[in-house]
Amino acid sequence: MSTKLQMKNICKYFPEVVANKNVDLEVIKGEIHALLGENGAGKTTLMNILYGLYSPNAGEIYLDGQKVLIDSPRAAIRLGIGMVHQHFMLIPSLTAVENVILGMKSAKSPRLDLQEAAARFSSLAKQYGFNIQPWVKVSTLTVGQQQRLEILKALIRGADLLILDEPTAVLTPQEVDGLFIMLKKLAIKGHTIILITHKLKEVMSFSDRITVLRGGSVVATLKKEDTNPEELSKFMVGREIIEEYAKASYNPQDLVLELNKLSCNSDRGLEALKGIDLQVHKGEILGICGVDGNGQTELVDCITGLTRVTNGEILLNGENITNMHPREIIDRNVSHIPEDRHKRGVVLAMNLIENIMMMDYYKPPYAKGIVLQWKKIESRVDNLINDYQVKTPSSKEIMNNLSGGNQQKVVLGREMTRDLDLLIAMHPARGLDVGATEYIHKKIIEVRDDAKAVLLISTELDEILALSDKIAVIYGGEIMGIVTPQVQIHELGLMMAGAKKNQTN
Amino acid sequence: MYNEAIIFFAAAVRTSTPLLIAALGLLYGSRAGIRNIGAEGMMLIGAIVGVAGSYYTGNPWVGALLASLSGALTSLIFAFLVVTAGAYPPVCGTAINLFGLGVSTVLARVIFGMNTTMPIIASFSKINVPLLSKLPVLGPILFQQNPLVYVTIIILPMIHYVLFKTELGLKIRAVGENPKACETVGINVCSIRYGTIVYGGFMCGLAGAYVSMALLSFFTENMIAGRGFIALAVLTVGNLNPLGALGAALLFGAGEAVQYRLQVSGTGVPYQFAMMIPYAMTLLALSGIFKKPVKSSASNGIPTMKNRGD
């Protein structure tokens, strides 16, 4: 049991943010070490320092007892450190083997030797049980395969310390199991693995030791055997995490949203939705669950009028709203929490008032003719800031200066303080800390308990399971089936990987 | 008729060569994610420096070399602004164009004075390649040309080879698609971009010298007359591929050759219309009439993620 890695007293400051403060981390050779913490706890920053992407303001790094200076990814690679980033660092237009050897020297340097590289690729892939062909384009690989390719990329460079940043975020439950079996194998062969995650379940099932970060500092380092999820959640957020929300009993009423054989194309002109049938009732949360990129974005864009429906129809309260202008749809009391807060939810360079009034500024009582009624506007904005507990110095603050959680509260408030028949919420808690997540979830449940219809789209299984009354699984632009939240995770996983509901038994 | 055609195609090769040289130069930078629209300005500087070099030394090759170096030096300004300072490339390219027009005009007046008669300079004249020039059809079209055409014929496959068969080429292609990914595998994105931009400037300088020393043999103000922009169109129509650029350059060169033919043939068409042809073709090309899948590298951003905290 020798120490593989020691990071001592690491400090990293960004303008106005302390990302890491006096962090000590010790990782033992051959273990799977979980780095646990909320979004913004400083896990990724710490690992980016280890991988040479950031230089720390203070602190020392020891590898195998030797003090090392890691000032670039090149240096990290030379020292046997490999990192699989949360957003894969692959080039879709190149082949698998080209991606893997990118930046490496071949025997025939400066000439490329793809044949020899492909042979090495294949033998290494075989050794670790990866089923990837060297000559396929990366754009044709599944997300799971891309992740394995990233691991292969690190291994072929001789990495024996492997960092994985939130590796399970994009995988189905079965793929998650497969990944961890592989990581165990790697650990047995002597590789050391650092796993960045915020999921307690994963930590408890797959890691050997755990370091918990909170607010940029280490709270505790523990052996898995010596702890439990409750204790870990206390370390992570300072209290226990709510796993089940209080809800009124499920009592669906009138049909609000109905999709009939809905089809549309993606931006690239490929068929993204292939005949979707769905129904959402008053007093119901319908969760759409699936791996990212299976048509969720297009589904929401169709309903909100942001993309063209090529076939089928959308009925809202019995009225056909297919291919209506977005504003006409908004005026029919459809609220939308978009998937990307920064791109679509808010205008970062504008202040809270402008962001909150974005959809209603031209309507009475906020406007008389072309004149804005500032008193009415300010009272609405101030009420919203109060009711939704938005932390801001004033309503004139620029959106960019608010934290992610407070930005999302603004979006939520704007969308929910209107007349509302249907709420479409896509990844409503993405990138938020536990407190903000719980707040947003409770608000969504309030909407449902108030007998409104909610369409929830998320890739986080826990979120879907905790909130939904019914769950529709989407894969490749089709609905694989509709299940209840009591469904077996295993079955859900198979459906997320493309098995129709009746095929899973 | 046969002779007419031969003469026309030979002229097309001659007029397409500067477009091809410039396009082959801009190609690597575009692949690496930075398109330098300052080609026109760099070609103008190359054109005057080439003429001046030849005037002082009596050797056109020295002139061409100096022209290339002047292009490279100019592109270094662009590279600094875009890669190091993170400025928006099209604006910097425009600045280079204005800079090139001004500098080349001033240099011409300082060196040759304001008088209207330009001195005779040593330029690139036609050289028949032994044996090859005797080939039927291909001989007169390809091998009875000036030496810079032969240089281009030789470097074209080399440029193709480097891009697709070497580690450097793989890096260039990868940097344009995903610079962050390249940084994580230890590739120095900045130096790749600097290198490709400066190489592009070198080639644009050479292309400028071609115009003033092979196509013509003197310098006049603004003599590149949009060829730098046409080279950018060649790059787009050629789908950022050296062989594609060859095809596209020949097409545009033919357009220019047609224009000359129409002007002298006395068809009654006003010559202004004939002169429009290459530019009209450029507009058509960029509007997607040719229905080529217009490829552009996925990234056009600023590379380094180091210590940015995002």
Interface residues (C-beta under 8 A of the other chain):
Chain A: F14 P15 V17 A19 T45 Y51 L53 Y54 S55 S72 P73 R74 I77 M83 H85 F88 M89 L90 I91 P92 S93 L94 E98 I101 L102 G103 M104 K105 S106 S109 P110 R111 L112 K153 R157
Chain B: K165 T166 E167 L168 G169 L170 K171 R173 A174 E177 N178 K180 A181 C182 E183 T184 V185 G186 I187 A298 M305 K306 N307 G309
